[in-house]
Amino acid sequence: MKRALLLLLGVGSLSAQVTFDRIVNAAKEPQNWLTYSGAFGSQRHSSLSQITPANVKNLELQWQYQVRSLEKFEATPLVVDGVMYTVQPPNDVMALDASTGRVFWIYSYTPSSDARPCCGRVNRGLAILGDILFMGTIDAHLIAIDAKSGRPIWNREVAKAASGYALTHAPLVVKDKVIVGTAGGEFGIRGFIAAYDAKTGNEVWRFHNIPEPGEPGHETWKNDGWMHGGGSVWVTGSYDPETNQTFWGIGNPGPDWNGDPRPGDNLYTDSVVALDADSGKLKWYYQFSPHDEFDYDSVQVPVLADMQWKGRARKVMLWANRNGLMYVLDRTTGEFLQGKPFVEVNWMNGFDEKGRPMRVSGKVPTRDGTLIFPGNQGGTNWYSPSYSPRTGLFYIPTWGDYSSIYTKNDVEFEEGRNYGGGRPRGTVNLARAPLNVRKDGEGFGAIRAMDPATGERKWEFKMSDVTDAGILTTDSNLLFSGGREGFFYALDARNGELLWKATLGGPVQSGAITYSVNGRQYISVNAGSSLFAFALRQ
Amino acid sequence: MIYRKVLFMRVFTAFSFIFAAGLAAQHTYTSGDIEDGALLYRGTCVGCHGPDGNLVPGIDLPHMKLRRASNDDQMIAIIRNGVPGTAMPPSNVTEFQAGTIVAYLHSIGNTAGGAASAGDAARGKAIFEGKGGCTSCHRIRGQGSRSGPDLSDIGAYRRAPEIEKSIVDPDAEILPQNRTVRVVAKDGTATTGRLLNEDTFNVMILDSKDRLVAFPRANLREFTFVDKSPMPSYKDKLSAQEVADVVAYLSGLKSVEVK
């Protein structure tokens, strides 16, 4: 089932080991991209500024690598001292020369046929510690791989693939541990987040996303619905070294669209949890969508920022949620500071004093269907947002004017089978690219630049089709993103002005990164089945 | 043809469809589910089974005349798994989606064949090419205009009642790919045509002169959808018999022979 395909084509640049201290201080080495979101704060922002609004028009393609897969290419690469590591779907790890795109080695892993991911055999990337790469697999294994040779070091089964569990996100390394969460929210799993010893692969701690009897939060499950309560994780969390808290977004409760089998708020689904990174103990949580029936996974990247908040410095967490609301939380305590819609929202109409959303009567799935804004794919989704300390703006990949009609059905749990209990009916065919004949009222993609202090939109760059692309910003006030149409473009982060664009021929389904090799800044992004790297014309 | 005028404007019809599902719990399919089943059927099944589900000899899907299935559960299983050794392939639809297809087939089994059975295809062809003036917009097997949808094989994917509805009430349903748009360039030049594609930076149209035209959005000052179909209603232009004749003609257009 598992075979290592080794293509040793050369010797990579000699690099020091990626210590935990280097990851904590990733901002000091902007030539590298050391975690899924670039740094523990997950701002997907770089201080590299060789490429500027004035010269970005001179970007040109340096290399392109076409992966040997036609499956969705959602991985964000890591770059360490001139070597790029990424994942060809479903689970082939590759090391490439970051300046030429030539391959050093490929580790090819064949997932078990038991794997049954809901939404494609995707992988979103890797983590690194020392000389070891870590990959979660679609059949719910966690594998450690030698970064120099591509040889596997250890392989642990995190959960049973046949029961619907999968690992799709890039792991997060904190100190000597590798943290992952389980996907599978459409199969009635009971999701968890777990830390593994980076050297041995032994499990160190486990946090139950769905608390069992005796654990705090279990009282929000009024019957035995918790046993199949969902609560998946499929996007990488963040980490605050000052408080030693790691933050993770948790997915929808199961069944997705019929809440009848699970009365109660259903903690910790659709929540962010702050865990002690050493023990996995819960420090605080905030639930964005109690008793969700709209598949509003809170599986977004927790973006950490230090900013002035109502006259005083505050350590906050910015969160653009699939439910259509943009939140500001105090990341030390979990205090709700602000929540405002960034798209049209009709399922709630405000918050109580504790930050709990107030539901609109009748806005629930029904047998005949109920129209809900935002629709099932959300006002945003897993696509990485970006926060620029330079502009102070929070940039959200957005689906505007987008709704679904939610219906619900009776459903019974059966292990390994879909546990949806209904379904959303789209107002438009979501798979419309490359032929798109949509109207605005059927949804459109956009980059929305939000002022986190007020929740107000500063500008918008509107796309014709919807978008699955993340956002990268730089200290030189550039913003890079793309969309389903295959465009990759640069905007002025201050006002949204289009500065440069390229047609890459396939949808951009990941977030761009930037790095530099020998003093030359590169911008890299996936589109279609290819990985591209751009730099200024020399 | 189905025109989803932004679905929140849709009035859900009052009926829902219940069918037994063998050992599984009984499922209820809403009118919306059945519409989705229709879309799936047209997308994946109609090519072999035809719009009325009776194109394969010996099989009439809407009326449950089947070789290897005698209930809905078995139909659902065949839709998903195919029939090895035959032309029936497996598909990647979910169990629920397969159920909506079956529900759709039941729904059309309960509707009459429509005007086609009462019409004369030869007379319909004459009306289509003559009195009806249909070829001024539509094209069939190389003859006629391209400004409207090509109807060369319309009978292969649209049922007679649907064709009839499009003739007498063309605004009721317009497929997204048949939408008409009007663009006005910054120099004031206006163009109307069928929208073939658009993206963030470009709009692509088949215009009224049968030209494939692409407009950079940056050069446009106006881009609007024309809400009504350019096709007039023939409800008062043709007699009921004449409509039936045209429907019979179009329903018989099943395939395009390519030599």
Interface residues (C-beta under 8 A of the other chain):
Chain A: R367 D368 G369 L371 S403 I405 T407 N409 D410 E412 N418 G420 R423 R425 T427 V428 N429 P434 L435 N436 V437 R438 K439 G441 E442 K462 M463 S464 D465 G483 E485 F487 K501
Chain B: R4 V6 L7 F8 F12 S16 A25 H27 T28 T30 S31 G32 D33 D36 T94 E95 F96 P176 Q177 R179 L195 L196 N197 E198 D199 T200 F201 F225
